[in-house]
Amino acid sequence: MATQTIVDLTKSFGKVKAVDGVSFHVENGEFLCILGPSGCGKSTVLRMIAGFEEPTSGDIRIDDVSVLSMPANRRPTAMVFQKYTLWPHMRVYDNIAFGLKLRKLPAAEIKRKVQESLDMVGMSEYGQRLPSQLSGGQQQRVALARALVLEPKILLLDEPFSNLDAALRVYLREELRRIQQRIHITTIFVTHDQEEALTLADRIAVMKSGQIEQIDHPSNIYANPQTLFVADFIGVMNLMPGTQHDETITVGEITLPSRDNYSGKVTVAIRPEDLVLGGQNESWKGTVEQVVDLGHYRKGLIAIPSIGPGTTKIYLPKTSQVAVGDSVSLSPTR
């Protein structure tokens, strides 16, 4: 176990700042997800921690000791990449054992450690296969075993499941979380998939344009986004233009309470699950433009003229009889 501390980390490529003053701390055994769209700098942060990129400025500390002067192969980290990066000419056993052989460990110890790692990822019977004889999910398990066998203090994962189909991604992330909790290893996981972050992480750091917008527990990130970007990026959100005067906000026909005293134009963010058809006396009037059946529930898209162009999203029960063209009223539940 170890702590990971990033202090004012910056990385510039020419005039472009890929990472701009990022700071965060990861506790012993914590699982942190760095979440953001493509190009936000999240993978660059991970590569600097691993030692594959040199920071322009800032510091990287493990157990409060700077590792900036350490080359990648000397840092107490191990990285699992998006691509499996297995040596195609080596069998699974030798792929996993490679790093241990470089450390010149005794053969008996290498054999024991490799078998333990294979057991951990559920690949006990596959040691003598070539990577070409494995599925994508099996290859990613081998890549994880190859990282874990080195017993790193910090485990780094760069979108390791993005090349896999949806069902396998769900299964493997559950397995990863089980392994991580079992060995209690400090883990930093980079992803652009919000569902992946919400289900895996102890905390999430949301990045945009090289900076951290918000870092918090998943439930707080979802329920209390601190910026408009986080509100729109995490989950499904309705963003509505409104006008605030003192402690009330007017959005179309509805007046809502505010937590602060302000006057001017605002954007109100409301989740689809926080809206109901009918409900309170005060409601928006609109027309159903589309109903999408999503299995165990339906999603309605409602055009509300008083709010403006576009549609407002609401989740409906499977049994709902609402149809396209219906006139409806819509109210917030809170």
Stockholm file with secondary structure:
# STOCKHOLM 1.0

chainA/1-334         MATQTIVDLTKSFGKVKAVDGVSFHVENGEFLCILGPSGCGKSTVLRMIAGFEEPTSGDIRIDDVSVLSMPANRRPTAMVFQKYTLWPHMRVYDNIAFGLKLRKLPAAEIKRKVQESLDMVGMSEYGQRLPSQLSGGQQQRVALARALVLEPKILLLDEPFSNLDAALRVYLREELRRIQQRIHITTIFVTHDQEEALTLADRIAVMKSGQIEQIDHPSNIYANPQTLFVADFIGVMNLMPGTQHDETITVGEITLPSRDNYSGKVTVAIRPEDLVLGGQNESWKGTVEQVVDLGHYRKGLIAIPSIGPGTTKIYLPKTSQVAVGDSVSLSPTR
#=GR chainA/1-334 SS CCCEEEEEEEEEETTEEEEEEEEEEECTTCEEEEECCTTSSHHHHHHHHHTSSCCSEEEEEETTEECTTSCGGGSSEEEECSSCCCCTTSCHHHHHHHHHHHTTCCHHHHHHHHHHHHHHTTCGGGTTCCGGGSCHHHHHHHHHHHHHTTCCSEEEEESTTTTSCHHHHHHHHHHHHHHHHHHTCEEEEEESCHHHHHHHCSEEEEEETTEEEEEECHHHHHHSCSSHHHHHHSSCCEEEEEEEEEEEEEETTEEEEEEEEEEEEEEEEECGGGEEESCSSSCEEEEEEEEEECSSEEEEEEECTTTCSSCEEEEEETTCCCCTTCEEEEEECC
#=GC SS_cons         CCCEEEEEEEEEETTEEEEEEEEEEECTTCEEEEECCTTSSHHHHHHHHHTSSCCSEEEEEETTEECTTSCGGGSSEEEECSSCCCCTTSCHHHHHHHHHHHTTCCHHHHHHHHHHHHHHTTCGGGTTCCGGGSCHHHHHHHHHHHHHTTCCSEEEEESTTTTSCHHHHHHHHHHHHHHHHHHTCEEEEEESCHHHHHHHCSEEEEEETTEEEEEECHHHHHHSCSSHHHHHHSSCCEEEEEEEEEEEEEETTEEEEEEEEEEEEEEEEECGGGEEESCSSSCEEEEEEEEEECSSEEEEEEECTTTCSSCEEEEEETTCCCCTTCEEEEEECC
//
